[in-house]
Amino acid sequence: MAAFLYRLGRLAFRRRWYVALLWVAVLAAVGLGAVKAPSAPDDGFSMPGIESQRAFDLLEQRFPGSAADGASTRVVFVAPDGQKVTAAGHRAAIERFVDEASQGSQVAAAADPFQARAVSKDASTAYSTITFKAKADDLTDASKKHAEDAIAQVRDSGLTVEVGGNALATRPAAGGPAEAVGIGIAAVVLLITFGSLTAAGLPLLTAIVGVGISMAAILALGSTFGLSATTGTLATMLGLAVGIDYAMFVVSRYREERAKGHTPREAVALATGTAGSAVVFAGLTVVIALAGLSVVGIPMLTKMGLAAAGAVVVGVLIALTLVPALLGFWPNAVLSRSARRSGRFDEGGEDNGGSRWSRFVLRRPVAVLLVGVVGLGAMALPVRDLRLGMPGDEAKPVSSTERRAYDALAEGFGAGFNGPLTIVVDAKGASDPKGAARTISEEIGATEGVVSVSPARFNPARDTAVFSAVPSTGPSDERTKELVQSIRDERPGIESETGTTFEVTGTTAVNIDVAQKVQDALIPYLVVVVGLAIVLLLLVFRSVLVPLKAAAGFLLSVLAALGAVVLVFQQGHGAELLGVESTGPIMSLMPIFLVGIVFGLAMDYEVFLVTRMREAYVHGDRPGQAITTGFRYSARVVVAAALIMMAVFAGFVGAGESMIKMIGFGLAIAVFFDAFVVRMAIVPAVLALLGHRAWWLPRWLDRLLPDIDVEGEALTRRPAAEAAAVDADPGARKAAHV
């Protein structure tokens, strides 16, 4: 591996113009493809294998043209204090709104609250539901403006009007300023780390090129594989992250090789052969984690994972080819200013912060290990109370109209009104479909926890009925989940009595089912991803204990991060400091995202730090010396990489949406725990206690495993004549003066 990458790096340096032009051509080609490609079809969010999804599918089949997943808007009218919406003036204003809203070109229906019994008992609140023929993403600007104009007119009548639903909801941007701030902080960290504008800018440039190629490819292939810009969100985030990391490690190793007296071409080749090997296997671990998202069984998540895996592959290829080529254009500019002026290099000197910290850990490994493990273990304790769900409008800021509409409906109609359950009755083949639907409605209405049920509505074929049941508790309340389970548990008896079948769906039921499916998939996902990663790390480190230690440390940091998320966003400790106005269940996909993304970054840090220790150990250092050597040369870039990632993720904590805050906080704290507690403290402490045993490998396994030479041992055995010939190459000497 090292020898192959050595030759690749040398070739990229020598043919740098061809390499650079090739990547420019690739970017132009995929960019042109993205511009000309048709828009990807919106296949929505689907969750095969859950009851609520099957019920939605049945609705679309039996109620043709009803657009079960069509957009909707719920407009809430609240009368001034002491007044009622049934007063003549207010009633006339609401009815004018209904008439006006129903004339929209994409509107299927606009309900009159006075005819639909959508007025609260005290007549202080009413609501009108506007349903559309198209999904929210397919609504035209004209349709939205028509509805917004009608809402503005009724507001002028003196009523308080709030708007919920997905049709007119403002979608929070997860990127934009946050990504710009993250890139800015990354530039500052790189500048401080390398002391050179060129060295700081090169990783940023190559990472942006990689993300550009990846996103353009996703858009170009969108119509073929059902990909969209949303699918590429994770690809953008991780592509930028690993793109900066991988380029930074190659540049850092290049500077180190220059400090040893090598010419630019030889330094590039050695950097690609050594740091490039670590990049390849670090990238493979990330790809495994992302491709493993397909285990969960959510099509959207599978597409996001595979798209992000593709972006990581592009980042690896750029680090192995474009970075060496660009180093050929500016072989001296990436060196620090002092090195360029004096001609003296000081990359990873005998004593720096990394080596001093390693010696501190080596003197007291037991204490450091105990503090790290106990601290992370304590942070992980809140995970025992983890509740998964999908926060809705109740989790939005009070400043948003969606949150105010939610609160107004809860106050006027009860907490459960915001999360009604939809019951779909399949009466096909029943002798008395209407009687069967009535019996099911009565049985569910008599269930403890159900406040009311609506009249059943049949399809034109009269073989399917649908009605809603309003719980007494809110959508994210644990008692609502128990109610759904109770209704489903009573189903066999009701179905045998009526000769029909029924299923429970609706947004609340979907969220409950999704949370359960994700929770059930989490352990298999961990087993697959961690198991494959252990095998890969076994090949990289040729050790049994080091991969096991890496996996255990990752699990500890992820549990601690998840515990911190529960502590803040579910239990509310310190929530006000982050601007979180309401707490509730943790987003269903949060554990999966946390595991997948943090696993990739954690293995990056593990591979880059420990491969340098392994390299020193293979080349003759004692175990303690190898740890110090690894920290001397790698600690600074690992810390810089972690700080960059933390800055990028922490930028999302300032978002207005609670879910985005949760993702940003969770990822930032997870990187902190893994990079600074696990990799920088627990890892050297464990290796110090294990000594030579850390690198133990049974002889029979040693014979079975292929020798991939990540440490670059083959490069140190190259004939002196070959090295001399390379160093004496006229092209290399000329490049040194470019």
Secondary structure, DSSP 8 states (H G I E B T S, - for coil): -HHHHHHHHHHHHHTHHHHHHHHHHHHHHHHHHHHHS----------TTSHHHHHHHHHHHHSTTS-TT--EEEEEEE--TT--TTSHHHHHHHHHHHHHHTT-TTEEEE--TTTTT-B-TTSSEEEEEEEESS-GGG--HHHHHHHHHHHHHHHTTT-EEEEEESSS-----SSTHHHHHHHHHHHHHHHHHHS-HHHHHHHHHHHHHHHHHHHHHHHHTHHHHT--TTTTHHHHHHHHHHHHHHHHHHHHHHHHHHHTT--HHHHHHHHHHHHHHHHHHHHHHHHHHHHGGGGG--HHHHHHHHHHHHHHHHHHHHHHHHHHHHHHHSTTTTS-HHHHHHS---TT-SS-HHHHHHHHHHHSHHHHHHHHHHHHHHHHGGGGG--EE---GGGS-TTSHHHHHHHHHHHHH-GGGGS-EEEEEE-TT-S-HHHHHHHHHHHHHTSTTEEEE---EE-TTSSEEEEEEEESS-TT-HHHHHHHHHHHHTHHHHHHHHT-EEEEESHHHHHHHHHHHHHHHHHHHHHHHHHHHHHHHHHHH--SHHHHHHHHHHHHHHHHHHHHHIIIIIS-TTGGGGT------EETTHHHHHHHHHHHHHHHHHHHHHHHHHHHHHTT--HHHHHHHHHHHHHHHHHHHHHHHHHHHHGGGGSSSHHHHHHHHHHHHHHHIIIIIIIIIIHHHHHHHHGGGGG---HHHHHHS----TT-HHHHTS-HHHHHHHHT-HHHHHHTT-
